[in-house]
Amino acid sequence: MGMFQKLAVGGDVTPEIDWEMTPDMTFGTFESWGGRERVRNNDERIYYFFIDAWEDETTLCLMERGVKHAKILAEIRAPQQMLQNCVTKQGTSSLFEKSYAINEEVKEWLWANVLLAEDSSAVIPLYDANEVEDMGDLLPLMAESKFTGEKVSLPSEHCFINDGEITAVMEKWNFYDGDYNTEGNFENSLVDPGDGRMVVDQRTGLMWQRGGLDITSVRSMHRRIEQLNKEGFAGFHDWRMPTMEEAMSLMEKESNSKDVHLNPCFSKEQPFIFVAAQRKPGGYWFVDYKHGRACWSSGPIPGGFARRCRSL
């Protein structure tokens, strides 16, 4: 596992920091059990530093990782130019892959300014909120709301979409996408069917899960959905992964107070979700509500979240 060093984060101390772990190694290690070595059990946690380059300003982060578990514990105040140089030297990446391994320069800076320094002000702990997530204003009850607008029937079957086709998909249905259709604005008619776990869109005729499933591989996600259908989640046995069009129909043009492009009635804990669409010549499509766009991953078995839906 390499050289370890403990680090204080708020009132806690990490058991160990793994200097050899990188973002591109984590899926094989913790999601598919096929990395450089098998972890010992589901409760084991490993801590490592990585650079988050999703936004214009990069961030140095401390990650806590385990089997089916990922949590950013802290941000580290570090020189922006040093982080940018580290990212630049690693070359280009797909839109979906914006987490980078640290290099020797960043590692040396961490040792000198964080791990061996008496001043811990550079470490900014990120705490989980203890309160229940705010699910927004109450939606109208389905039994009391009659939709009089135009209904649409979105594609509901798995498909393949190549890069040259994705813009046409967004424009055809007037979906907002920060890359492919910035003027889009699909209008929903969301109502509460009487179960606090579900939302119905009267315009598309789809029932949605307000929350979702935690990150895992696409293969494992299909098995989990099959199991929940056997169990009859919320009384139904026909839940499925949404298509690209169905998932994009929930995309809001503006991000909400939870920093996701969704109606507040949906949870923020599934920032990007699998869709029933693969990419030609290879890869899997996702809908990224955090950044307001469709994106893809080139990995053979990528990891993602899920929000299930079903047709009424």
C-alpha positions in Angstrom: 0.0 0.0 0.0 3.0 2.4 0.1 3.9 5.0 2.7 1.2 6.1 5.1 0.8 9.3 7.2 -2.1 10.2 9.5 -3.8 13.6 9.1 -6.1 15.5 11.4 -9.4 16.6 9.9 -11.4 18.6 12.3 -11.8 16.5 15.4 -10.9 13.3 13.7 -7.6 11.7 12.5 -7.5 9.6 9.4 -6.1 6.1 10.1 -3.8 6.2 7.0 -3.1 8.1 3.8 -2.2 6.0 0.7 0.2 7.9 -1.6 -0.1 5.3 -4.3 -3.9 5.4 -4.8 -5.2 7.5 -7.7 -8.7 8.2 -9.0 -8.4 5.9 -12.0 -7.5 3.0 -9.8 -10.4 3.4 -7.4 -13.2 1.8 -9.5 -11.3 -1.4 -10.1 -10.2 -1.5 -6.4 -13.5 -0.7 -4.7 -16.3 -1.3 -7.2 -15.3 -4.4 -9.2 -12.8 -6.0 -6.8 -10.2 -6.2 -9.5 -7.6 -3.6 -8.6 -3.9 -3.9 -7.7 -4.9 -5.9 -4.6 -8.2 -7.0 -3.0 -9.4 -5.0 -0.1 -9.9 -7.1 3.0 -13.5 -6.3 3.8 -16.4 -3.9 3.1 -15.6 -1.8 6.1 -12.0 -1.0 5.2 -11.3 2.7 4.3 -8.4 4.2 2.4 -7.5 7.9 2.3 -5.8 9.6 -0.6 -5.4 13.1 -2.1 -6.6 14.0 -5.6 -7.3 17.1 -7.7 -10.9 18.0 -8.6 -10.9 19.9 -11.9 -14.6 20.0 -12.6 -14.8 23.7 -12.1 -12.7 26.5 -13.5 -10.7 26.6 -10.3 -9.1 23.3 -9.3 -9.3 22.0 -5.8 -7.0 19.7 -3.8 -9.2 17.2 -1.9 -8.8 14.4 0.7 -10.9 11.4 -0.2 -12.2 8.6 2.0 -12.8 5.5 -0.1 -14.1 2.0 0.5 -16.2 -0.7 -1.2 -19.2 1.1 -2.6 -18.2 4.2 -0.5 -16.8 7.5 -1.6 -16.7 10.7 0.6 -14.6 13.8 0.3 -13.5 14.6 3.8 -11.7 17.9 3.3 -10.5 20.5 0.8 -6.8 21.6 1.1 -5.9 25.2 0.5 -3.1 24.9 -2.0 -1.4 27.2 -4.7 -3.7 27.3 -7.7 -0.9 27.4 -10.2 0.7 24.3 -8.8 -2.6 22.4 -9.1 -3.2 23.7 -12.6 0.3 22.6 -13.7 -0.3 19.1 -12.3 -3.5 18.8 -14.3 -2.0 20.2 -17.5 0.9 17.7 -17.4 -1.6 14.8 -17.3 -3.1 15.7 -20.7 -6.7 15.9 -21.8 -9.6 13.9 -20.4 -13.2 13.2 -21.3 -15.9 15.5 -20.0 -16.8 12.9 -17.4 -13.3 12.3 -16.1 -12.1 15.4 -14.2 -10.4 13.9 -11.2 -6.6 13.8 -11.3 -3.8 12.1 -9.4 -1.4 14.4 -7.6 2.3 14.5 -8.8 5.5 14.8 -6.9 5.4 18.5 -6.6 2.0 18.5 -4.9 3.1 15.6 -2.7 6.1 17.5 -1.5 4.0 20.6 -0.9 1.6 18.5 1.2 4.4 17.1 3.3 5.9 20.5 4.0 2.7 22.5 4.4 0.1 20.1 5.8 1.4 16.8 7.1 4.5 18.2 8.9 3.2 21.7 9.6 1.9 22.7 13.1 -0.6 25.0 11.5 -3.6 23.0 10.2 -5.5 26.0 8.7 -5.0 24.7 5.2 -7.3 21.7 5.9 -10.9 22.6 5.5 -13.2 19.8 6.8 -16.4 19.1 4.9 -19.1 17.9 7.3 -22.2 16.0 6.4 -25.4 17.9 7.2 -27.3 16.1 10.0 -30.7 17.5 9.0 -33.0 15.7 6.6 -32.5 17.0 3.0 -35.0 19.7 2.0 -37.1 18.3 -0.8 -38.5 21.7 -1.7 -42.0 23.1 -1.7 -44.9 20.6 -1.5 -46.0 19.4 -4.9 -49.7 19.3 -5.8 -51.4 16.0 -5.0 -51.9 13.8 -8.1 -55.4 13.0 -7.1 -56.3 16.7 -7.0 -54.4 17.9 -10.1 -55.6 17.5 -13.6 -53.1 18.1 -16.4 -54.6 19.9 -19.4 -51.4 20.6 -21.4 -49.8 18.6 -24.2 -48.5 15.2 -23.2 -45.3 13.7 -24.8 -44.2 10.1 -25.3 -40.5 9.9 -24.8 -38.4 6.9 -26.1 -38.3 4.2 -23.5 -36.0 1.6 -25.0 -32.2 1.1 -24.7 -30.3 2.6 -27.6 -26.9 3.6 -29.0 -26.1 7.3 -29.5 -23.0 8.6 -31.2 -21.4 12.0 -30.6 -22.9 13.5 -33.7 -26.5 12.6 -32.7 -26.6 13.9 -29.2 -27.3 17.6 -30.2 -30.3 16.5 -32.3 -31.7 14.6 -29.3 -31.6 17.7 -27.1 -33.0 20.0 -29.7 -35.9 17.7 -30.7 -37.3 17.6 -27.2 -36.2 21.1 -26.2 -34.0 19.7 -23.3 -31.6 22.1 -21.7 -28.0 21.0 -21.9 -25.0 23.2 -21.0 -23.0 21.9 -23.9 -25.5 20.9 -26.6 -28.6 23.0 -26.2 -28.2 26.0 -23.9 -31.6 27.5 -25.0 -33.6 24.4 -24.2 -36.3 24.4 -21.5 -38.5 21.3 -21.2 -41.5 21.9 -19.0 -42.7 19.3 -16.6 -45.9 18.9 -14.6 -44.7 17.2 -11.4 -47.2 16.0 -8.8 -47.1 13.9 -5.6 -48.8 10.5 -6.0 -49.2 10.4 -2.2 -46.0 8.5 -1.5 -43.2 10.7 -0.2 -40.7 8.6 -2.1 -42.1 9.2 -5.6 -42.9 11.9 -8.1 -45.1 11.7 -11.2 -44.6 13.8 -14.3 -48.1 14.2 -15.8 -46.6 15.5 -19.0 -44.4 12.4 -19.8 -46.5 9.8 -17.9 -43.4 8.7 -15.8 -43.2 7.9 -12.2 -39.8 8.8 -10.7 -37.9 7.9 -7.5 -37.2 11.1 -5.5 -33.9 9.6 -4.3 -31.9 6.9 -6.0 -29.3 4.2 -5.8 -25.7 4.8 -4.6 -22.7 4.6 -6.9 -21.8 1.2 -8.4 -21.0 -0.4 -11.7 -23.5 -0.5 -14.5 -23.7 -4.3 -14.3 -24.3 -4.2 -10.6 -26.9 -1.5 -11.0 -28.9 -3.7 -13.3 -28.8 -6.5 -10.8 -29.9 -4.2 -8.0 -32.9 -2.9 -10.0 -33.9 -6.5 -10.8 -33.7 -7.4 -7.1 -35.8 -4.3 -6.1 -38.4 -5.3 -8.8 -38.6 -8.8 -7.3 -39.2 -7.2 -3.9 -41.8 -4.8 -5.3 -40.3 -1.5 -4.4 -43.1 1.0 -3.4 -45.6 -1.7 -4.6 -44.3 -1.9 -8.2 -42.3 -4.5 -10.1 -41.5 -2.6 -13.3 -38.8 -0.1 -12.3 -36.1 0.5 -14.8 -33.2 2.7 -15.8 -34.4 5.8 -17.7 -33.5 6.5 -21.3 -31.4 9.5 -22.2 -34.6 11.4 -23.2 -36.4 10.5 -20.0 -33.5 11.5 -17.7 -32.9 14.7 -19.6 -36.6 15.6 -19.2 -35.9 16.3 -15.6 -33.0 18.7 -16.3 -33.7 22.2 -15.1 -32.0 25.2 -16.9 -30.9 26.7 -13.6 -29.3 24.9 -10.7 -31.3 24.9 -7.5 -30.2 25.7 -3.9 -28.7 22.1 -3.7 -26.4 23.0 -6.6 -28.0 20.5 -9.0 -30.1 21.2 -12.2 -33.3 19.5 -10.8 -36.6 20.4 -9.2 -35.9 20.6 -5.4 -38.3 17.6 -4.9 -35.4 15.4 -6.1 -32.5 14.4 -3.9 -29.0 15.9 -4.6 -27.3 12.6 -3.6 -27.4 11.3 -7.2 -25.5 14.0 -9.1 -25.0 11.9 -12.3 -27.0 8.9 -13.2 -26.8 6.0 -15.6 -29.1 6.1 -18.6 -30.2 3.2 -20.9 -27.9 4.4 -23.7 -24.5 3.5 -24.9 -22.1 5.5 -27.0 -20.7 4.6 -30.4 -17.9 3.7 -30.9 -17.7 2.9 -27.2 -18.6 4.0 -23.7 -21.7 4.7 -21.6 -23.8 7.8 -21.5 -24.8 9.6 -18.3 -26.9 12.6 -17.4 -25.0 14.9 -15.1 -27.4 17.1 -13.0 -24.5 18.7 -11.2 -23.1 20.4 -14.3 -26.3 20.4 -16.4 -25.3 18.2 -19.3 -25.2 14.8 -20.9 -21.8 13.1 -20.8 -20.1 9.8 -21.4 -17.4 7.6 -19.9 -15.0 5.5 -21.9 -14.4 3.0 -19.2 -15.5 -0.6 -19.9 -17.4 -0.9 -16.6 -17.9 2.7 -15.3 -19.5 3.6 -12.0 -22.5 5.8 -11.5 -25.7 6.5 -9.5 -29.2 5.7 -10.6 -32.7 7.2 -10.3 -35.3 4.7 -11.3 -38.5 5.4 -13.3 -41.5 3.5 -14.6 -44.2 4.2 -17.1 -47.7 4.7 -15.8 
